[in-house]
């Protein structure tokens, strides 16, 4: 997403598209196939495609920290921009879901249910909203927005150790919850007490990135190298580490396992794997002609620009497809059928997302103002 506050990092939009695509594939896959614990790491990537949420949150912590730099954040302006970014499409989806629940499902929702959805806390009716059940992440994201300026200010005052201390506290809290109740999966997966690790790790990645950029600037003034240029081999290694980490999680724990103590540390481990991948991706030197690289960059960035619409609307498209059509018959079994059909649905979701981005998101994005000084 482009901003007036900082130079545009198009590769972050590439990664946003990847995150949204993972979530789309994950949700369709699990309408057809249960928690597999597959022996194939690539199938595990889709089986655990909810990990796209972790990537979104690492990116959020990273980009807001990079945008702010050493400047002061005006809290009101920051929150106003976040509301303009998130709420227009969010309100559109909320009203649609409440009307569906009222008129199609005869639940007769009213103002209290609307208020419950619009406040940045989990609505009690979200489990009854299959087309937009994924919107719980919007509430968690907005909770982070509310505290981010304070986390950034205190980390500037006390250094990165302040953020590391927060990571330690969150692990301790989850361990205590697990010891007290025997399960911490929902706390780790669906609340800020698990997702804050991922935002903070994004912030720590940003601090590393800022230090690297400062060193680059000094090197440029001295006549040295201007930008990092990592070989694609490093990206392959980072991707392999990520894939194997997710595969191990899928095999030993899995998304549906509620009682595993691994959930105590998984939010941070998952975010660390993504942070390494994001950092390497931003620094990788792409091979090939410059014109071709630029076309690929623009295409992936355009897909990433509509990633929020993709995330918000994809379950409605999936439900419509499942109500009318069966999975594609590949002849290779139900897993292959589900993967092929999910890949077929992704362009349809992207097409709808492009429409809602231009009609709903983009006009409000133009209303954002500055919040840094």
C-alpha positions as a Markdown table, in Angstrom:
| # | Residue | x | y | z |
|---|---|---|---|---|
| 1 | Unk | 0.0 | 0.0 | 0.0 |
| 2 | Unk | 1.3 | 3.4 | -0.9 |
| 3 | Unk | 1.6 | 6.2 | 1.6 |
| 4 | Unk | 2.4 | 9.9 | 1.6 |
| 5 | Unk | 4.6 | 9.4 | 4.7 |
| 6 | Unk | 7.4 | 7.3 | 3.2 |
| 7 | Unk | 9.0 | 6.1 | 0.0 |
| 8 | Unk | 6.9 | 3.3 | -1.5 |
| 9 | Unk | 8.2 | -0.3 | -0.9 |
| 10 | Unk | 6.5 | -2.2 | -3.7 |
| 11 | Unk | 7.8 | -5.5 | -2.5 |
| 12 | Unk | 5.7 | -5.3 | 0.7 |
| 13 | Unk | 2.6 | -5.3 | -1.6 |
| 14 | Unk | 4.0 | -8.4 | -3.3 |
| 15 | Unk | 4.0 | -10.0 | 0.1 |
| 16 | Unk | 0.5 | -8.7 | 1.0 |
| 17 | Unk | -0.8 | -10.5 | -2.1 |
| 18 | Unk | 1.0 | -13.7 | -1.1 |
| 19 | Unk | -0.5 | -13.5 | 2.4 |
| 20 | Unk | -4.0 | -12.9 | 1.0 |
| 21 | Unk | -3.6 | -15.8 | -1.5 |
| 22 | Unk | -2.6 | -18.1 | 1.3 |
| 23 | Unk | -5.6 | -17.3 | 3.3 |
| 24 | Unk | -8.0 | -17.8 | 0.3 |
| 25 | Unk | -6.5 | -21.2 | -0.4 |
| 26 | Unk | -6.6 | -22.2 | 3.2 |
| 27 | Unk | -10.2 | -21.3 | 3.7 |
| 28 | Unk | -11.3 | -23.1 | 0.5 |
| 29 | Unk | -9.1 | -26.1 | 1.2 |
| 30 | Unk | -10.7 | -26.6 | 4.6 |
| 31 | Unk | -14.2 | -26.5 | 3.2 |
| 32 | Unk | -13.2 | -29.7 | 1.4 |
| 33 | Unk | -10.4 | -31.4 | 3.4 |
| 34 | Unk | -9.8 | -31.6 | 7.1 |
| 35 | Unk | -6.6 | -30.9 | 9.1 |
| 36 | Unk | -4.3 | -33.2 | 7.1 |
| 37 | Unk | -0.8 | -33.2 | 8.7 |
| 38 | Unk | 0.4 | -34.0 | 5.3 |
| 39 | Unk | 3.8 | -35.5 | 4.5 |
| 40 | Unk | 4.2 | -32.9 | 1.7 |
| 41 | Unk | 5.6 | -29.5 | 2.8 |
| 42 | Unk | 3.9 | -27.7 | 0.0 |
| 43 | Unk | 0.5 | -29.1 | 1.0 |
| 44 | Unk | 1.3 | -28.2 | 4.6 |
| 45 | Unk | 1.8 | -24.6 | 3.4 |
| 46 | Unk | -1.9 | -24.5 | 2.3 |
| 47 | Unk | -3.1 | -26.7 | 5.2 |
| 48 | Unk | -1.6 | -24.1 | 7.5 |
| 49 | Unk | -2.4 | -21.2 | 5.1 |
| 50 | Unk | -3.8 | -19.2 | 8.1 |
| 51 | Unk | -0.1 | -18.3 | 8.5 |
| 52 | Unk | -0.9 | -15.5 | 5.9 |
| 53 | Unk | -2.4 | -13.7 | 8.9 |
| 54 | Unk | 1.0 | -13.8 | 10.7 |
| 55 | Unk | 2.6 | -12.4 | 7.6 |
| 56 | Unk | 0.1 | -9.5 | 7.4 |
| 57 | Unk | 0.8 | -8.6 | 11.0 |
| 58 | Unk | 4.6 | -8.8 | 10.7 |
| 59 | Unk | 4.3 | -6.4 | 7.7 |
| 60 | Unk | 2.1 | -4.0 | 9.7 |
| 61 | Unk | 4.6 | -3.8 | 12.6 |
| 62 | Unk | 7.4 | -3.3 | 10.1 |
| 63 | Unk | 5.9 | -0.7 | 7.8 |
| 64 | Unk | 4.5 | 1.6 | 10.5 |
| 65 | Unk | 7.9 | 1.6 | 12.3 |
| 66 | Unk | 9.7 | 2.3 | 9.0 |
| 67 | Unk | 7.2 | 5.0 | 8.0 |
| 68 | Unk | 7.6 | 6.8 | 11.4 |
| 69 | Unk | 11.4 | 6.7 | 11.4 |
| 70 | Unk | 12.5 | 9.0 | 14.2 |
| 71 | Unk | 9.6 | 11.4 | 13.7 |
| 72 | Unk | 6.8 | 12.1 | 16.3 |
| 73 | Unk | 3.5 | 10.5 | 15.7 |
| 74 | Unk | 0.4 | 12.6 | 16.2 |
| 75 | Unk | -2.0 | 10.1 | 17.7 |
| 76 | Unk | -5.2 | 11.5 | 16.4 |
| 77 | Unk | -4.0 | 11.8 | 12.8 |
| 78 | Unk | -2.6 | 8.3 | 12.9 |
| 79 | Unk | -5.9 | 6.8 | 14.2 |
| 80 | Unk | -7.8 | 8.8 | 11.6 |
| 81 | Unk | -5.7 | 7.4 | 8.8 |
| 82 | Unk | -6.2 | 3.9 | 10.2 |
| 83 | Unk | -10.0 | 4.4 | 10.3 |
| 84 | Unk | -10.0 | 5.7 | 6.7 |
| 85 | Unk | -7.9 | 2.7 | 5.6 |
| 86 | Unk | -9.8 | 0.0 | 7.4 |
| 87 | Unk | -13.4 | 1.0 | 8.1 |
| 88 | Unk | -15.0 | 1.8 | 4.8 |
| 89 | Unk | -14.7 | -1.7 | 3.5 |
| 90 | Unk | -15.1 | -3.2 | 6.9 |
| 91 | Unk | -18.4 | -1.3 | 7.5 |
| 92 | Unk | -19.6 | -2.5 | 4.0 |
| 93 | Unk | -18.9 | -6.1 | 5.0 |
| 94 | Unk | -20.4 | -5.7 | 8.4 |
| 95 | Unk | -23.7 | -4.3 | 7.1 |
| 96 | Unk | -23.9 | -7.0 | 4.5 |
| 97 | Unk | -23.3 | -9.8 | 7.0 |
| 98 | Unk | -25.9 | -8.4 | 9.5 |
| 99 | Unk | -28.5 | -8.1 | 6.7 |
| 100 | Unk | -27.8 | -11.6 | 5.6 |
| 101 | Unk | -28.1 | -12.8 | 9.2 |
| 102 | Unk | -31.4 | -10.9 | 9.7 |
| 103 | Unk | -33.2 | -11.6 | 6.5 |
| 104 | Unk | -31.7 | -14.9 | 5.3 |
| 105 | Unk | -31.0 | -16.6 | 8.7 |
| 106 | Unk | -33.9 | -15.0 | 10.6 |
| 107 | Unk | -31.7 | -13.8 | 13.5 |
| 108 | Unk | -33.2 | -10.3 | 13.5 |
| 109 | Unk | -30.0 | -8.5 | 14.4 |
| 110 | Unk | -30.2 | -4.8 | 15.5 |
| 111 | Unk | -28.2 | -1.9 | 16.7 |
| 112 | Unk | -26.4 | -3.8 | 19.5 |
| 113 | Unk | -25.1 | -6.4 | 17.1 |
| 114 | Unk | -23.9 | -3.6 | 14.8 |
| 115 | Unk | -22.2 | -1.8 | 17.6 |
| 116 | Unk | -20.5 | -5.1 | 18.6 |
| 117 | Unk | -19.1 | -5.5 | 15.2 |
| 118 | Unk | -17.9 | -1.9 | 14.7 |
| 119 | Unk | -16.0 | -1.7 | 18.1 |
| 120 | Unk | -12.5 | -3.1 | 18.0 |
| 121 | Unk | -13.4 | -6.2 | 20.1 |
| 122 | Unk | -14.5 | -9.6 | 19.0 |
| 123 | Unk | -18.3 | -9.7 | 18.4 |
| 124 | Unk | -20.2 | -12.5 | 20.0 |
| 125 | Unk | -22.0 | -13.2 | 16.8 |
| 126 | Unk | -18.9 | -13.7 | 14.6 |
| 127 | Unk | -19.0 | -17.5 | 14.8 |
| 128 | Unk | -22.5 | -17.3 | 13.2 |
| 129 | Unk | -21.2 | -15.3 | 10.2 |
| 130 | Unk | -19.5 | -17.8 | 7.9 |
| 131 | Unk | -19.1 | -15.3 | 5.0 |
| 132 | Unk | -17.1 | -12.9 | 7.1 |
| 133 | Unk | -15.9 | -14.9 | 10.1 |
| 134 | Unk | -12.4 | -13.8 | 9.1 |
| 135 | Unk | -13.0 | -10.2 | 10.2 |
| 136 | Unk | -11.9 | -11.1 | 13.7 |
| 137 | Unk | -8.4 | -10.2 | 12.6 |
| 138 | Unk | -9.5 | -6.6 | 11.8 |
| 139 | Unk | -10.3 | -6.1 | 15.5 |
| 140 | Unk | -6.9 | -7.5 | 16.5 |
| 141 | Unk | -5.2 | -5.3 | 14.0 |
| 142 | Unk | -7.0 | -2.2 | 15.2 |
| 143 | Unk | -6.1 | -3.0 | 18.8 |
| 144 | Unk | -2.5 | -2.9 | 17.7 |
| 145 | Unk | -3.0 | 0.5 | 16.0 |
| 146 | Unk | -4.3 | 1.9 | 19.3 |
| 147 | Unk | -1.1 | 1.0 | 21.2 |
| 148 | Unk | 1.5 | 1.2 | 18.4 |
| 149 | Unk | 2.4 | 4.9 | 18.9 |
| 150 | Unk | 3.1 | 4.1 | 22.6 |
| 151 | Unk | 5.2 | 1.0 | 21.8 |
| 152 | Unk | 7.2 | 3.0 | 19.4 |
| 153 | Unk | 7.8 | 5.9 | 21.7 |
| 154 | Unk | 8.8 | 3.7 | 24.6 |
| 155 | Unk | 11.1 | 1.6 | 22.4 |
| 156 | Unk | 12.9 | 4.8 | 21.3 |
| 157 | Unk | 13.3 | 5.8 | 24.9 |
| 158 | Unk | 14.5 | 2.4 | 26.2 |
| 159 | Unk | 15.8 | 0.7 | 23.1 |
| 160 | Unk | 15.0 | -2.6 | 21.4 |
| 161 | Unk | 15.2 | -4.3 | 24.8 |
| 162 | Unk | 11.8 | -2.8 | 25.6 |
| 163 | Unk | 10.3 | -4.7 | 22.7 |
| 164 | Unk | 12.2 | -7.9 | 23.6 |
| 165 | Unk | 10.9 | -7.6 | 27.1 |
| 166 | Unk | 7.3 | -7.5 | 25.8 |
| 167 | Unk | 7.9 | -10.7 | 23.8 |
| 168 | Unk | 9.1 | -12.4 | 27.0 |
| 169 | Unk | 6.1 | -11.1 | 28.9 |
| 170 | Unk | 3.7 | -12.4 | 26.3 |
| 171 | Unk | 5.3 | -15.9 | 26.4 |
| 172 | Unk | 5.0 | -15.9 | 30.2 |
| 173 | Unk | 1.4 | -14.9 | 30.1 |
| 174 | Unk | 0.5 | -17.6 | 27.6 |
| 175 | Unk | 2.5 | -20.2 | 29.7 |
| 176 | Unk | 0.5 | -19.2 | 32.8 |
| 177 | Unk | -2.8 | -19.4 | 30.9 |
| 178 | Unk | -1.8 | -22.9 | 29.6 |
| 179 | Unk | -0.8 | -24.0 | 33.1 |
| 180 | Unk | -4.1 | -22.7 | 34.5 |
| 181 | Unk | -6.5 | -24.0 | 31.9 |
| 182 | Unk | -4.7 | -26.7 | 29.8 |
| 183 | Unk | -5.2 | -24.8 | 26.5 |
| 184 | Unk | -3.8 | -21.5 | 25.1 |
| 185 | Unk | -4.6 | -22.0 | 21.4 |
| 186 | Unk | -7.4 | -19.5 | 21.1 |
| 187 | Unk | -5.5 | -16.9 | 23.2 |
| 188 | Unk | -2.4 | -17.4 | 20.9 |
| 189 | Unk | -4.3 | -17.4 | 17.6 |
| 190 | Unk | -7.2 | -15.1 | 17.9 |
| 191 | Unk | -6.2 | -12.4 | 20.4 |
| 192 | Unk | -3.7 | -9.6 | 20.8 |
| 193 | Unk | -2.0 | -11.7 | 23.5 |
| 194 | Unk | -0.7 | -13.9 | 20.7 |
| 195 | Unk | -0.7 | -11.6 | 17.7 |
| 196 | Unk | 1.2 | -8.8 | 19.5 |
| 197 | Unk | 4.3 | -11.0 | 19.2 |
| 198 | Unk | 4.0 | -10.8 | 15.4 |
| 199 | Unk | 3.5 | -7.0 | 15.3 |
| 200 | Unk | 6.5 | -6.5 | 17.7 |
| 201 | Unk | 8.7 | -8.8 | 15.6 |
| 202 | Unk | 7.8 | -6.7 | 12.6 |
| 203 | Unk | 8.9 | -3.6 | 14.6 |
| 204 | Unk | 12.2 | -5.3 | 15.5 |
| 205 | Unk | 12.7 | -6.1 | 11.8 |
| 206 | Unk | 12.1 | -2.5 | 11.0 |
| 207 | Unk | 14.7 | -1.3 | 13.5 |
| 208 | Unk | 17.2 | -3.7 | 11.8 |
| 209 | Unk | 16.2 | -2.4 | 8.4 |
| 210 | Unk | 16.6 | 1.2 | 9.5 |
| 211 | Unk | 20.1 | 0.5 | 10.8 |
| 212 | Unk | 20.9 | -1.2 | 7.5 |
| 213 | Unk | 19.6 | 1.8 | 5.6 |
| 214 | Unk | 21.7 | 4.2 | 7.7 |
| 215 | Unk | 24.8 | 2.1 | 7.1 |
| 216 | Unk | 24.0 | 2.2 | 3.4 |
| 217 | Unk | 23.7 | 5.9 | 3.4 |
| 218 | Unk | 27.1 | 6.2 | 5.1 |
| 219 | Unk | 28.6 | 3.9 | 2.5 |
| 220 | Unk | 27.1 | 5.9 | -0.3 |
| 221 | Unk | 28.6 | 9.1 | 1.1 |
| 222 | Unk | 31.9 | 7.4 | 1.3 |
| 223 | Unk | 31.6 | 6.1 | -2.3 |
| 224 | Unk | 30.7 | 2.5 | -1.3 |
| 225 | Unk | 27.8 | 0.2 | -2.1 |
| 226 | Unk | 24.4 | 1.9 | -2.0 |
| 227 | Unk | 22.0 | -1.0 | -1.6 |
| 228 | Unk | 22.0 | -4.5 | -0.4 |
| 229 | Unk | 21.9 | -7.1 | -3.2 |
| 230 | Unk | 21.4 | -10.6 | -1.9 |
| 231 | Unk | 21.5 | -13.5 | -4.2 |
| 232 | Unk | 18.2 | -15.3 | -4.9 |
| 233 | Unk | 19.8 | -18.2 | -3.2 |
| 234 | Unk | 19.4 | -16.5 | 0.1 |
| 235 | Unk | 15.7 | -16.1 | -0.6 |
| 236 | Unk | 15.4 | -19.7 | -1.5 |
| 237 | Unk | 17.1 | -20.6 | 1.8 |
| 238 | Unk | 14.7 | -18.3 | 3.8 |
| 239 | Unk | 11.8 | -19.8 | 2.0 |
| 240 | Unk | 12.9 | -23.3 | 2.7 |
| 241 | Unk | 13.3 | -22.5 | 6.4 |
| 242 | Unk | 9.8 | -21.1 | 6.5 |
| 243 | Unk | 8.4 | -24.0 | 4.6 |
| 244 | Unk | 10.1 | -26.6 | 6.9 |
| 245 | Unk | 9.0 | -24.7 | 10.0 |
| 246 | Unk | 5.4 | -24.6 | 8.9 |
| 247 | Unk | 5.6 | -28.3 | 7.9 |
| 248 | Unk | 7.0 | -29.3 | 11.3 |
| 249 | Unk | 4.2 | -27.3 | 13.0 |
| 250 | Unk | 1.6 | -28.9 | 10.8 |
| 251 | Unk | 2.9 | -32.4 | 11.5 |
| 252 | Unk | 3.4 | -32.1 | 15.2 |
| 253 | Unk | 0.6 | -29.7 | 16.2 |
| 254 | Unk | -1.7 | -28.4 | 13.4 |
| 255 | Unk | -4.3 | -25.7 | 13.3 |
| 256 | Unk | -7.0 | -27.6 | 15.1 |
| 257 | Unk | -5.0 | -28.9 | 18.0 |
| 258 | Unk | -6.2 | -27.0 | 21.1 |
| 259 | Unk | -4.2 | -28.7 | 23.9 |
| 260 | Unk | -0.6 | -28.4 | 22.6 |
| 261 | Unk | 1.8 | -26.3 | 24.7 |
| 262 | Unk | 3.6 | -25.4 | 21.4 |
| 263 | Unk | 1.0 | -22.6 | 21.1 |
| 264 | Unk | 2.8 | -20.8 | 24.0 |
| 265 | Unk | 5.8 | -20.1 | 21.7 |
| 266 | Unk | 4.3 | -20.6 | 18.2 |
| 267 | Unk | 3.2 | -16.9 | 17.5 |
| 268 | Unk | 6.7 | -15.7 | 18.0 |
| 269 | Unk | 8.4 | -18.5 | 16.1 |
| 270 | Unk | 6.0 | -18.2 | 13.2 |
| 271 | Unk | 6.6 | -14.4 | 13.1 |
| 272 | Unk | 10.4 | -14.9 | 13.2 |
| 273 | Unk | 10.3 | -17.2 | 10.2 |
| 274 | Unk | 8.2 | -14.6 | 8.3 |
| 275 | Unk | 10.5 | -11.8 | 9.4 |
| 276 | Unk | 13.6 | -13.5 | 8.0 |
| 277 | Unk | 11.7 | -14.1 | 4.8 |
| 278 | Unk | 10.5 | -10.6 | 4.5 |
| 279 | Unk | 13.9 | -9.1 | 5.3 |
| 280 | Unk | 15.6 | -11.3 | 2.7 |
| 281 | Unk | 12.8 | -10.6 | 0.1 |
| 282 | Unk | 13.3 | -6.9 | 0.4 |
| 283 | Unk | 17.0 | -7.2 | -0.2 |
| 284 | Unk | 17.1 | -9.8 | -2.9 |
| 285 | Unk | 18.6 | -8.9 | -6.3 |
| 286 | Unk | 16.3 | -10.2 | -9.0 |
| 287 | Unk | 17.8 | -11.6 | -12.2 |
| 288 | Unk | 16.7 | -10.9 | -15.7 |
| 289 | Unk | 16.1 | -7.8 | -17.9 |
| 290 | Unk | 15.2 | -4.6 | -16.0 |
| 291 | Unk | 12.0 | -4.0 | -18.1 |
| 292 | Unk | 10.7 | -7.5 | -17.3 |
| 293 | Unk | 11.5 | -7.1 | -13.6 |
| 294 | Unk | 9.6 | -3.8 | -13.6 |
| 295 | Unk | 6.6 | -5.3 | -15.2 |
| 296 | Unk | 6.5 | -8.2 | -12.7 |
| 297 | Unk | 7.0 | -5.7 | -9.9 |
| 298 | Unk | 4.0 | -3.6 | -11.0 |
| 299 | Unk | 1.8 | -6.6 | -11.5 |
| 300 | Unk | 2.5 | -8.1 | -8.1 |
| 301 | Unk | 2.2 | -4.7 | -6.4 |
| 302 | Unk | -1.2 | -4.2 | -8.1 |
| 303 | Unk | -2.4 | -7.5 | -6.7 |
| 304 | Unk | -1.1 | -6.6 | -3.3 |
| 305 | Unk | -2.9 | -3.3 | -3.4 |
| 306 | Unk | -6.3 | -5.1 | -3.4 |
| 307 | Unk | -5.2 | -7.6 | -0.7 |
| 308 | Unk | -7.4 | -6.1 | 2.0 |
| 309 | Unk | -10.5 | -6.5 | -0.3 |
| 310 | Unk | -9.3 | -10.0 | -1.1 |
| 311 | Unk | -9.1 | -10.9 | 2.6 |
| 312 | Unk | -12.5 | -9.3 | 3.5 |
| 313 | Unk | -14.5 | -10.8 | 0.6 |
| 314 | Unk | -13.0 | -14.2 | -0.2 |
| 315 | Unk | -15.2 | -16.3 | 2.0 |
| 316 | Unk | -18.4 | -14.9 | 0.4 |
| 317 | Unk | -17.0 | -16.0 | -3.0 |
| 318 | Unk | -16.1 | -19.4 | -1.7 |
| 319 | Unk | -19.5 | -19.9 | -0.2 |
| 320 | Unk | -21.2 | -18.9 | -3.5 |
| 321 | Unk | -19.1 | -21.4 | -5.4 |
| 322 | Unk | -19.6 | -24.2 | -2.9 |
| 323 | Unk | -23.4 | -23.7 | -3.0 |
| 324 | Unk | -23.5 | -24.1 | -6.8 |
| 325 | Unk | -20.5 | -26.1 | -8.0 |
| 326 | Unk | -18.4 | -29.1 | -6.9 |
| 327 | Unk | -14.7 | -29.1 | -6.7 |
| 328 | Unk | -12.8 | -29.6 | -9.9 |
| 329 | Unk | -12.2 | -33.3 | -10.7 |
| 330 | Unk | -8.5 | -33.6 | -11.3 |
| 331 | Unk | -8.4 | -37.4 | -11.0 |
| 332 | Unk | -5.6 | -37.1 | -8.4 |
| 333 | Unk | -7.7 | -37.3 | -5.3 |
| 334 | Unk | -9.5 | -34.8 | -3.0 |
| 335 | Unk | -6.4 | -32.9 | -1.9 |
| 336 | Unk | -5.4 | -32.2 | -5.5 |
| 337 | Unk | -9.1 | -31.3 | -6.3 |
| 338 | Unk | -9.2 | -28.8 | -3.5 |
| 339 | Unk | -5.9 | -27.2 | -4.4 |
| 340 | Unk | -6.9 | -26.9 | -8.0 |
| 341 | Unk | -10.3 | -25.4 | -7.2 |
| 342 | Unk | -8.8 | -23.0 | -4.7 |
| 343 | Unk | -6.3 | -21.8 | -7.4 |
| 344 | Unk | -9.3 | -21.4 | -9.8 |
| 345 | Unk | -11.2 | -19.3 | -7.3 |
| 346 | Unk | -8.4 | -16.9 | -6.5 |
| 347 | Unk | -8.7 | -14.9 | -9.8 |
| 348 | Unk | -12.5 | -14.6 | -9.2 |
| 349 | Unk | -11.8 | -13.2 | -5.7 |
| 350 | Unk | -9.2 | -10.8 | -7.1 |
| 351 | Unk | -11.6 | -9.5 | -9.7 |
| 352 | Unk | -14.2 | -8.7 | -7.1 |
| 353 | Unk | -11.5 | -7.2 | -4.9 |
| 354 | Unk | -10.4 | -4.9 | -7.7 |
| 355 | Unk | -13.9 | -3.6 | -7.9 |
| 356 | Unk | -14.4 | -2.9 | -4.2 |
| 357 | Unk | -10.9 | -1.5 | -4.0 |
| 358 | Unk | -11.6 | 1.2 | -6.6 |
| 359 | Unk | -15.2 | 1.9 | -5.5 |
| 360 | Unk | -14.8 | 1.7 | -1.7 |
| 361 | Unk | -11.2 | 1.7 | -0.5 |
| 362 | Unk | -9.4 | 4.0 | -2.9 |
| 363 | Unk | -11.6 | 7.1 | -2.5 |
| 364 | Unk | -11.2 | 7.1 | 1.2 |
| 365 | Unk | -7.5 | 6.5 | 1.0 |
| 366 | Unk | -7.3 | 9.8 | -0.8 |
| 367 | Unk | -8.7 | 11.5 | 2.3 |
| 368 | Unk | -5.7 | 10.5 | 4.5 |
| 369 | Unk | -3.5 | 13.3 | 5.9 |
| 370 | Unk | -0.1 | 13.6 | 7.5 |
| 371 | Unk | 0.5 | 12.5 | 11.1 |
| 372 | Unk | 4.3 | 12.8 | 11.5 |
| 373 | Unk | 6.4 | 15.7 | 12.5 |
